[in-house]
C-alpha cells in the first residue's frame, strides 16, 4: 500500500478561482507538474493537497500559497523546478500600522512599478505585492538577493542603497 500525504490550507476567497483557472485548466496543470492532487472547497476557501511523497506535498503547498498570495498559476509552478525557490515576506513583521504598511508597499512597488521592475530585472525573479505580503519566485540566488533588497527598503533605506546593493551583488554575473 502506498502512503499518501495530505495537507490543508486556506487561501483568500478571490484567489480560489485563479487557482482553478478556466474550466479547471490551471488546477490540472499544477496537479500534473507537481504530481499532486488538489481538492478545492470553494465555500470554505480550503485547499486540500495530496501527494505520494512529502517533497511533492511541500512544493504543492508552496505553489498553492504563491497563488493565494497573488501569483499567476503559471509563474507559481516554477516552484516545482529544483533550481527555483519561493520567499514570502510579511510586511507586518516590519510595521503594524495599516497606513505605514500601505506606504511600505508603495516603496517596494515604486512609481509606476519601477522599483519592483528594477529588483526583478537584477535578480531574474517575479515579485508580487499582495495584501500584507511580498512574494518572490525565481532562481534560489536571485530570490535571496531580491529578499535582501526588499528588506533594505522595508527598513527605511533609500532606493539608491538597495539598487547599489543589487549592482554590487550582480556585477560579476
Residue frames as qw, qx, qy, qz and C-alpha x, y, z in Angstrom:
[[0.000, 0.888, 0.461, 0.000, 0.00, 0.00, 0.00],
 [0.410, 0.374, -0.011, 0.832, 1.34, 3.43, -0.98],
 [0.249, -0.593, -0.469, 0.605, 1.18, 6.03, 1.77],
 [0.197, 0.708, 0.332, 0.591, -0.42, 9.33, 0.83],
 [0.302, -0.257, -0.337, 0.854, 0.49, 12.64, 2.45],
 [0.020, -0.746, -0.545, -0.383, -2.13, 15.33, 2.87],
 [0.244, -0.246, -0.295, 0.891, -2.23, 18.94, 3.99],
 [0.077, 0.815, 0.557, 0.142, -4.97, 21.56, 4.15],
 [0.300, -0.205, -0.083, 0.928, -4.57, 25.29, 3.74],
 [0.194, 0.829, 0.460, -0.253, -6.74, 28.37, 3.42],
 [0.351, 0.056, 0.292, 0.888, -6.28, 30.92, 0.66],
 [0.218, 0.330, 0.176, -0.901, -8.18, 34.18, 0.07],
 [0.573, 0.480, 0.610, -0.264, -11.62, 33.66, -1.48],
 [0.457, 0.808, -0.081, -0.363, -10.79, 35.83, -4.52],
 [0.038, 0.614, -0.751, -0.238, -7.77, 33.62, -5.31],
 [0.648, 0.047, 0.746, -0.145, -9.71, 30.31, -5.44],
 [0.705, 0.651, 0.218, -0.179, -10.98, 30.96, -8.99],
 [0.246, 0.822, -0.499, -0.123, -7.44, 31.87, -10.07],
 [0.377, -0.387, 0.840, -0.038, -6.12, 28.58, -8.67],
 [0.698, 0.311, 0.630, -0.135, -8.77, 26.66, -10.61],
 [0.084, -0.306, 0.554, 0.770, -8.44, 28.63, -13.86],
 [0.601, 0.262, -0.230, -0.720, -10.69, 28.46, -16.93],
 [0.897, 0.057, -0.302, -0.319, -12.52, 25.11, -16.93],
 [0.858, -0.470, 0.207, 0.029, -10.08, 23.85, -14.27],
 [0.754, 0.575, -0.197, 0.249, -7.09, 24.16, -16.62],
 [0.076, 0.741, -0.504, 0.438, -4.67, 25.77, -14.13],
 [0.727, -0.412, 0.440, -0.330, -5.59, 23.30, -11.39],
 [0.975, 0.194, 0.109, 0.017, -4.92, 20.37, -13.76],
 [0.560, 0.683, -0.322, 0.342, -1.59, 21.86, -14.89],
 [0.254, -0.683, 0.531, -0.432, -0.47, 22.32, -11.27],
 [0.884, -0.209, 0.349, -0.228, -1.51, 18.76, -10.40],
 [0.910, 0.389, -0.031, 0.144, 0.38, 17.33, -13.37],
 [0.355, 0.749, -0.384, 0.407, 3.53, 19.47, -12.90],
 [0.248, -0.597, 0.578, -0.498, 3.76, 18.71, -9.18],
 [0.503, -0.029, -0.863, -0.038, 2.47, 15.13, -9.17],
 [0.098, 0.096, 0.656, -0.742, -0.11, 16.19, -6.61],
 [0.133, -0.558, -0.754, -0.320, -3.90, 16.20, -6.27],
 [0.059, -0.060, 0.254, -0.964, -5.80, 19.35, -5.32],
 [0.165, -0.592, -0.787, -0.058, -9.22, 19.21, -3.70],
 [0.046, 0.168, -0.076, 0.982, -10.74, 22.69, -3.61],
 [0.148, -0.631, -0.741, 0.173, -13.60, 23.53, -1.27],
 [0.173, 0.490, 0.197, 0.831, -14.68, 26.95, -2.53],
 [0.427, -0.770, -0.323, -0.347, -17.19, 27.78, 0.21],
 [0.713, -0.658, -0.061, 0.233, -14.54, 27.42, 2.95],
 [0.232, 0.897, -0.375, 0.021, -11.60, 28.83, 0.88],
 [0.684, -0.460, 0.567, 0.007, -9.94, 25.50, 1.69],
 [0.653, 0.543, -0.499, -0.171, -7.47, 23.64, -0.50],
 [0.850, -0.332, 0.408, 0.000, -6.50, 20.04, 0.31],
 [0.394, 0.684, -0.595, -0.154, -3.21, 18.97, -1.20],
 [0.921, -0.183, 0.338, -0.063, -2.44, 15.27, -1.55],
 [0.422, 0.698, -0.571, -0.091, 0.81, 13.67, -2.71],
 [0.970, -0.050, -0.235, 0.036, 2.59, 10.35, -2.61],
 [0.708, 0.006, -0.299, 0.639, 5.82, 11.86, -1.31],
 [0.326, -0.761, -0.330, 0.453, 6.47, 14.59, 1.28],
 [0.294, -0.274, 0.263, 0.877, 8.60, 16.77, -1.03],
 [0.004, -0.376, -0.651, -0.659, 5.83, 16.91, -3.65],
 [0.295, -0.753, -0.586, 0.052, 3.37, 17.81, -0.87],
 [0.379, -0.611, -0.107, 0.686, 5.63, 20.59, 0.45],
 [0.185, -0.071, 0.436, 0.878, 6.21, 22.04, -3.03],
 [0.104, -0.545, -0.721, -0.415, 2.48, 21.79, -3.74],
 [0.315, -0.763, -0.445, 0.347, 1.77, 23.77, -0.57],
 [0.297, -0.443, 0.129, 0.836, 4.20, 26.46, -1.69],
 [0.074, 0.201, 0.622, 0.753, 2.59, 26.67, -5.15],
 [0.218, -0.698, -0.662, -0.162, -0.91, 26.96, -3.64],
 [0.357, -0.705, -0.255, 0.557, 0.33, 29.58, -1.17],
 [0.268, -0.194, 0.333, 0.883, 2.01, 31.53, -4.00],
 [0.063, -0.452, -0.654, -0.603, -1.25, 31.60, -5.98],
 [0.359, -0.742, -0.554, 0.117, -3.07, 32.58, -2.79],
 [0.369, -0.649, -0.053, 0.663, -0.59, 35.46, -2.32],
 [0.276, 0.811, 0.004, -0.516, -1.20, 36.90, -5.79],
 [0.163, -0.411, 0.734, 0.515, 0.96, 34.95, -8.26],
 [0.715, 0.341, -0.316, -0.523, -0.29, 33.77, -11.62],
 [0.927, -0.160, 0.320, -0.113, -0.52, 29.92, -11.51],
 [0.821, 0.513, -0.122, 0.220, 1.95, 29.61, -14.43],
 [0.167, 0.732, -0.470, 0.464, 4.59, 31.58, -12.52],
 [0.655, -0.501, 0.418, -0.380, 3.79, 29.75, -9.26],
 [0.993, 0.105, 0.039, -0.029, 4.52, 26.43, -11.00],
 [0.456, 0.697, -0.466, 0.300, 8.17, 27.50, -11.33],
 [0.486, -0.599, 0.517, -0.371, 8.45, 26.45, -7.66],
 [0.977, -0.001, 0.185, -0.107, 8.27, 22.81, -8.77],
 [0.724, 0.564, -0.279, 0.284, 11.61, 23.23, -10.56],
 [0.810, -0.344, -0.243, 0.408, 14.56, 22.36, -8.33],
 [0.488, 0.174, -0.049, 0.854, 16.58, 25.48, -9.18],
 [0.167, -0.576, -0.169, -0.782, 13.78, 27.83, -8.06],
 [0.265, -0.286, -0.740, 0.548, 12.51, 28.92, -4.67],
 [0.226, -0.730, -0.423, -0.486, 9.66, 30.89, -3.14],
 [0.284, -0.085, -0.499, 0.815, 10.01, 33.53, -0.44],
 [0.229, -0.766, -0.489, -0.350, 7.19, 35.28, 1.35],
 [0.261, 0.090, -0.377, 0.884, 7.90, 38.46, 3.30],
 [0.232, -0.750, -0.619, 0.022, 5.27, 39.62, 5.78],
 [0.158, 0.616, -0.024, 0.771, 5.24, 43.42, 5.79],
 [0.590, -0.724, -0.114, -0.339, 3.62, 43.29, 9.24],
 [0.844, -0.242, -0.177, 0.444, 6.97, 41.96, 10.55],
 [0.447, 0.183, -0.010, 0.876, 8.34, 45.44, 9.77],
 [0.169, -0.118, 0.082, -0.975, 5.33, 47.65, 10.52],
 [0.073, 0.364, 0.887, -0.274, 1.97, 47.19, 12.26],
 [0.251, 0.546, 0.237, -0.763, 0.12, 50.37, 11.27],
 [0.616, 0.531, 0.576, 0.081, -2.16, 49.94, 8.23],
 [0.262, 0.955, -0.014, -0.141, -1.22, 53.38, 6.94],
 [0.196, -0.741, 0.601, 0.227, 2.51, 52.67, 7.21],
 [0.641, 0.037, 0.750, 0.162, 2.10, 49.21, 5.63],
 [0.551, 0.765, 0.334, -0.008, 0.49, 50.93, 2.64],
 [0.071, 0.936, -0.308, -0.154, 3.49, 53.27, 2.44],
 [0.451, -0.455, 0.741, 0.201, 5.94, 50.35, 2.57],
 [0.684, 0.381, 0.615, 0.099, 4.05, 48.58, -0.22],
 [0.383, 0.919, 0.067, -0.061, 4.40, 51.77, -2.26],
 [0.199, -0.793, 0.539, 0.201, 8.17, 51.86, -1.60],
 [0.578, -0.132, 0.780, 0.199, 8.56, 48.30, -2.90],
 [0.587, 0.611, 0.523, 0.090, 6.37, 48.84, -5.96],
 [0.324, -0.272, 0.235, 0.875, 7.72, 52.30, -6.76],
 [0.371, 0.557, 0.021, -0.743, 6.28, 54.88, -9.13],
 [0.740, 0.432, -0.250, -0.451, 4.52, 53.03, -11.96],
 [0.994, -0.071, 0.078, -0.011, 6.09, 49.78, -10.72],
 [0.433, 0.780, -0.420, 0.168, 9.65, 50.98, -11.36],
 [0.295, -0.612, 0.681, -0.275, 11.26, 49.72, -8.13],
 [0.847, -0.015, 0.491, -0.205, 9.68, 46.28, -8.38],
 [0.808, 0.589, -0.032, 0.005, 10.80, 46.01, -12.04],
 [0.195, 0.788, -0.552, 0.194, 14.38, 47.00, -11.20],
 [0.517, -0.419, 0.704, -0.248, 14.61, 44.36, -8.46],
 [0.891, 0.241, 0.352, -0.158, 13.06, 41.73, -10.76],
 [0.653, 0.725, -0.217, 0.037, 15.48, 42.59, -13.58],
 [0.005, -0.722, 0.657, -0.218, 18.58, 42.42, -11.38],
 [0.449, -0.300, 0.786, -0.301, 17.54, 39.15, -9.74],
 [0.356, 0.078, -0.805, -0.467, 15.67, 37.34, -12.55],
 [0.036, 0.248, 0.880, -0.403, 12.68, 36.88, -10.23],
 [0.253, -0.557, -0.516, -0.599, 8.94, 37.52, -10.21],
 [0.110, -0.099, -0.588, 0.795, 7.67, 39.68, -7.36],
 [0.289, -0.591, -0.578, -0.483, 4.07, 40.18, -6.22],
 [0.030, -0.059, 0.502, -0.862, 2.90, 42.64, -3.57],
 [0.487, -0.383, -0.621, -0.481, -0.47, 41.42, -2.28],
 [0.649, -0.675, -0.342, -0.083, -2.26, 42.25, 0.96],
 [0.398, -0.868, 0.295, -0.038, 0.35, 42.46, 3.71],
 [0.814, -0.232, 0.448, 0.289, 2.88, 40.25, 1.92],
 [0.342, 0.746, -0.454, -0.348, 5.54, 40.38, -0.76],
 [0.925, 0.010, 0.378, 0.036, 6.12, 37.16, -2.66],
 [0.142, 0.727, -0.582, -0.334, 9.25, 36.31, -4.66],
 [0.923, 0.108, 0.369, 0.020, 9.70, 33.39, -7.06],
 [0.494, 0.794, -0.349, -0.055, 12.85, 32.71, -9.03],
 [0.747, 0.271, -0.519, 0.315, 16.27, 31.09, -9.01],
 [0.694, -0.538, -0.379, 0.290, 17.46, 30.49, -5.42],
 [0.496, -0.141, -0.076, 0.854, 20.27, 33.04, -5.52],
 [0.016, -0.379, -0.302, -0.875, 18.06, 35.67, -7.19],
 [0.518, -0.652, -0.489, -0.261, 15.26, 35.09, -4.71],
 [0.644, -0.467, -0.301, 0.525, 17.69, 35.62, -1.81],
 [0.321, 0.032, 0.083, 0.943, 19.07, 38.84, -3.37],
 [0.220, -0.527, -0.425, -0.703, 15.56, 40.16, -4.06],
 [0.601, -0.647, -0.467, 0.043, 14.55, 39.41, -0.45],
 [0.564, -0.341, -0.176, 0.731, 17.60, 41.25, 0.88],
 [0.138, 0.221, 0.236, 0.936, 17.00, 44.27, -1.40],
 [0.394, -0.617, -0.479, -0.483, 13.34, 44.41, -0.32],
 [0.640, -0.575, -0.398, 0.317, 14.38, 44.18, 3.35],
 [0.407, -0.041, -0.026, 0.912, 16.76, 47.11, 2.77],
 [0.146, -0.394, -0.317, -0.850, 13.76, 49.16, 1.58],
 [0.578, -0.589, -0.526, -0.205, 11.43, 47.90, 4.32],
 [0.619, -0.463, -0.334, 0.539, 13.89, 49.03, 6.98],
 [0.033, -0.939, -0.192, 0.285, 13.83, 52.59, 5.61],
 [0.475, -0.333, 0.403, 0.707, 16.98, 52.82, 3.48],
 [0.340, 0.621, -0.172, -0.684, 16.95, 54.92, 0.31],
 [0.884, 0.416, 0.153, -0.151, 16.13, 53.26, -3.01],
 [0.432, 0.773, -0.461, 0.057, 19.65, 54.02, -4.23],
 [0.344, -0.520, 0.750, -0.218, 21.07, 51.93, -1.39],
 [0.810, 0.118, 0.542, -0.192, 19.02, 48.91, -2.48],
 [0.731, 0.677, -0.053, -0.067, 19.95, 49.44, -6.15],
 [0.138, 0.764, -0.621, 0.107, 23.68, 49.73, -5.29],
 [0.599, -0.290, 0.717, -0.207, 23.43, 46.53, -3.25],
 [0.851, 0.367, 0.355, -0.123, 21.92, 44.74, -6.28],
 [0.519, 0.803, -0.292, 0.003, 24.55, 46.19, -8.65],
 [0.138, -0.669, 0.715, -0.150, 27.39, 45.06, -6.38],
 [0.675, -0.122, 0.698, -0.205, 25.94, 41.58, -5.91],
 [0.796, 0.450, 0.402, -0.059, 25.25, 41.00, -9.62],
 [0.223, 0.863, -0.322, -0.318, 28.14, 42.77, -11.37],
 [0.186, -0.458, 0.842, 0.217, 30.11, 39.51, -11.88],
 [0.669, 0.273, 0.662, -0.201, 27.19, 37.65, -13.45]]
